Amino acid sequence: MDGNMKYALLVNTCDKFEDCWIPFFSLLKKYWPDCSGKIYLNTEYKSYVDGEISIESICGCITKQIPVKKRATWSQCLRWALEKIDYDIILYMQEDYFIKSRVDNNCVNYFVDLMKNNSGIDCIQLTPGAVKHKGKSKYEKLDVVDNTYWSTISCQASLWRRDVLLKYIRDYESAWQFEWWGSKRAKILNDNFFVVSDSWVVSGKYEIIPYIITGVIGGAWYKPVVELFNNNNLHVDYSQRGFFEENKSITWFEKQKRRFFQLPVEVRNLWNLFWLKRKI
């Protein structure tokens, strides 16, 4: 652990999103030059080196000797990264959370220190729209997350206790399943989740970490990134991914297929077993 760093900034990614790494870290350097976290990039096999800032690539699939053709799950890669990181507080972000203006580093540090000094805080969501709250907490600027709502856990920018985040991970889950079923687990485990109050953090007015919520949707670029990249002289080849079309229609079969693969693996296996028995 680097004694000069207060927490770990974990940028969760996978190798097929490496075209996001240069714009992500270019914007981070510009708008968050005083970041107090040690930066980890949660890659599978590839490493990323920046000449100006220190970034540790996890390369979890190399460490675990996972063949390229096999592929590890999203949750496995996240767990391996957390097991490698020796910081108690994790600031979770993803590679397509492109920062668009100056980060309030003092505010981030304030909440990191608040968690270090108060064991009753397990997670702080830094974007109010990510989860629903049920009222003010005893902590200044924080509301209590409503754990009766379907979205208690979100993969948007958030501060986590490392051991608590590990507790919610199931190796077979995708990111979507982690949010959905992790929120179900949160109702049972009853950990202490908080969210910054929407009375002072307001999108477009004041944000602790101002970023485009999702720069890539369904594997395609979200069009607002173009203006951000152009304004910051970032040159990206958009032809490889294309752009996300919000009005693009999908067939009924495609909708059902997506819903099926969003189910937990146990449910999918039962369904497959049912059809296998029918064929026999």
Secondary structure, DSSP 8 states (H G I E B T S, - for coil): --TT-SEEEEEE--GGGGGGHHHHHHHHHHH-TT--EEEEEE-SS-----SSS-EEE--HHHHTT--TTT---HHHHHHHHHHH---SEEEEEETT--B-S---HHHHHHHHHHHHH-TT--EEESSGGGS-EEEE-SSTTEEEE-TTSS-S--SSSEEEEHHHHHHH--TT--HHHHHHHHHHHHHHH---EEEE-TTT-BTTTB-SS-B-S-SEETTEE-THHHHHHHHTT----TTTT-B--TT----HHHHHHHHHHTS-HHHHHHHHHHHHHHH-
